[in-house]
């Protein structure tokens, strides 16, 4: 499963499932040390790992959409 880091509040990280939109809260201690908002995580084998490629793909997609809106 892939999750986007929506926000970080104290020791709680709010994750959004990229496919379903489901929201879940996870303790920050369960995530990679350098986690930040807008990161993308893969949950495999009960471990969260950063997915740098997916994060960059999402950033590029948003840039394309913004450019189209600007005309």
N, C-alpha and C positions, 0 to 999 in steps of 0.2 A: 504494500500500500504506500501511496505517496501523500505527503502532507505538506502544506505551506504553513510557515510560522506566521500566524496572524498578529500576535502581540505577546509581549512578555510583561507580566505583572509580578513584581517581587520574585518569588521562587516558583511561580506558575507560568507555564507556557501554553498559550491557546493555539491549538493546531486545527487546520481545516483540511479535511480529506479532499484532495484535488478532484477525485472522480464523483463523489457523492455530495460534497458540501457539508458533510457531517462535521460538527465541532466537538473537540475533546480537549480536556485539560490534562497536562502532564507536568510532573515535577521537573524542574530544570536539571536536577541531578541525573535524570535518566537520558539526557541529551548530550551531544558533543559540547565540549567546553566553550568553543568560540561561536556558539549559536547566536543568531540575531534575527530580527524581524525581516521578513521576506525570503528567508532561506527556505529551501525545499529539502525535505527529509524522506528517506525510504525506510520503511519499517520491515526488516527481515530478520528472522531467527531471534525475535524478541530484542532486537537492537535497532536503534535509530541511527542512520548514517546520512551524512549530507550528500545531496545530489547536485553538484555544481553545474553540470550540463543542463539539467532541467531548469534550474534557476535562471541560467543565461537564456535558455529558450523562451521562458516566460517573460523575461525583461524585453527581449527582442520583439515578441508578439505585442506587448503593450506599447512599445515605441512605434511599431507599424500602425497600430490602431490610432494612436495620438496623431501621427503624421497624416493619416487619412482624414481625421476630423478637422485638422487645420487646413486641409485642402492643398 
